[in-house]
Amino acid sequence: MDESALKEGGVFEFTKDEYRIYPVDQPVDLINRNWEALARVVVVEMTCANKKTCGKYKVVKMYGEEERKILTKYWQEIVEIKKRQKIDDFFDVKVS
């Protein structure tokens, strides 16, 4: 994902490995590979095939610096609780 291209109102494509379920037409947080909150988005289209999930999302709100800090802390704490350990580097940490 090119974070610098994100903008409110923009529609972007995504592809994830494995089959995943995302709520369509419901706002969710967009999180990067470091578990940092970037924006509020709405998934507008989603398909699952060939062990991949593909779709499109629309950015409905870009988070400001303070919102990013608060929501990033929230999501990183969730990951640590799920993993049952303190994590220093969140890059590419997977949660199932």
VEXDREN-2710 file (C-alpha; in Angstrom, 1 decimal):
% VEXDREN-2710
k/r/px/py/pz
1/MET/0.0/0.0/0.0
2/ASP/1.3/3.4/-0.9
3/GLU/0.4/5.4/2.2
4/SER/1.4/8.7/0.5
5/ALA/-1.4/8.1/-2.1
6/LEU/-4.2/7.8/0.5
7/LYS/-6.7/10.7/0.5
8/GLU/-10.2/11.2/1.6
9/GLY/-12.7/10.2/-1.0
10/GLY/-10.1/8.0/-2.8
11/VAL/-10.9/4.5/-3.8
12/PHE/-8.1/1.9/-3.7
13/GLU/-7.7/-1.8/-4.5
14/PHE/-6.4/-4.4/-2.0
15/THR/-5.2/-8.0/-2.2
16/LYS/-4.6/-10.1/0.9
17/ASP/-3.3/-13.7/1.1
18/GLU/-5.8/-16.3/2.3
19/TYR/-9.5/-15.9/2.6
20/ARG/-10.7/-13.1/4.8
21/ILE/-14.0/-11.6/5.7
22/TYR/-14.4/-7.8/5.8
23/PRO/-17.6/-5.9/6.5
24/VAL/-18.8/-4.3/3.3
25/ASP/-20.3/-0.8/3.6
26/GLN/-19.2/-0.5/7.2
27/PRO/-16.4/1.8/8.5
28/VAL/-13.2/0.1/9.7
29/ASP/-9.7/1.2/10.5
30/LEU/-7.0/1.0/7.9
31/ILE/-3.9/-0.4/9.5
32/ASN/-0.5/-0.7/7.9
33/ARG/2.1/-3.5/8.4
34/ASN/3.4/-1.8/11.6
35/TRP/-0.1/-1.9/13.1
36/GLU/-0.3/1.9/12.7
37/ALA/-3.8/3.4/12.2
38/LEU/-3.9/5.5/9.0
39/ALA/-7.5/6.1/8.1
40/ARG/-11.2/5.1/8.4
41/VAL/-12.3/3.3/5.3
42/VAL/-15.3/1.5/3.9
43/VAL/-14.9/-1.7/1.9
44/VAL/-17.0/-1.3/-1.2
45/GLU/-16.2/-4.5/-3.0
46/MET/-14.7/-7.9/-2.0
47/THR/-14.2/-11.3/-3.5
48/CYS/-12.4/-14.4/-2.4
49/ALA/-10.8/-16.9/-4.9
50/ASN/-7.6/-18.9/-5.3
51/LYS/-6.6/-18.4/-1.7
52/LYS/-6.7/-14.6/-2.0
53/THR/-9.1/-11.9/-0.9
54/CYS/-9.3/-8.9/-3.3
55/GLY/-11.5/-5.8/-3.2
56/LYS/-11.8/-2.1/-3.1
57/TYR/-12.1/0.4/-0.3
58/LYS/-12.9/4.1/-0.1
59/VAL/-11.2/6.4/2.4
60/VAL/-13.8/8.3/4.3
61/LYS/-11.5/9.9/6.9
62/MET/-7.7/10.4/7.1
63/TYR/-6.6/10.3/10.7
64/GLY/-4.8/13.3/12.2
65/GLU/-1.6/12.9/14.2
66/GLU/-3.3/12.6/17.6
67/GLU/-6.0/10.2/16.3
68/ARG/-3.2/8.1/14.7
69/LYS/-1.3/7.9/18.0
70/ILE/-4.3/6.9/20.0
71/LEU/-5.6/4.3/17.6
72/THR/-2.2/2.9/16.9
73/LYS/-1.7/2.3/20.6
74/TYR/-5.1/0.7/20.7
75/TRP/-4.4/-1.7/17.9
76/GLN/-0.8/-2.5/19.0
77/GLU/-2.2/-3.4/22.5
78/ILE/-4.7/-5.7/20.9
79/VAL/-1.9/-7.5/19.1
80/GLU/0.1/-7.9/22.3
81/ILE/-2.9/-9.2/24.2
82/LYS/-3.6/-11.7/21.4
83/LYS/0.0/-12.8/21.2
84/ARG/0.4/-12.8/25.0
85/GLN/3.7/-11.0/24.8
86/LYS/5.3/-7.5/24.7
87/ILE/6.2/-6.7/21.1
88/ASP/9.0/-4.2/20.2
89/ASP/8.8/-4.3/16.5
90/PHE/5.3/-4.7/15.0
91/PHE/6.4/-4.9/11.4
92/ASP/4.6/-7.8/9.7
93/VAL/3.3/-9.3/12.9
94/LYS/0.5/-11.6/12.0
95/VAL/-2.6/-12.3/14.2
96/SER/-5.0/-15.1/13.5
END
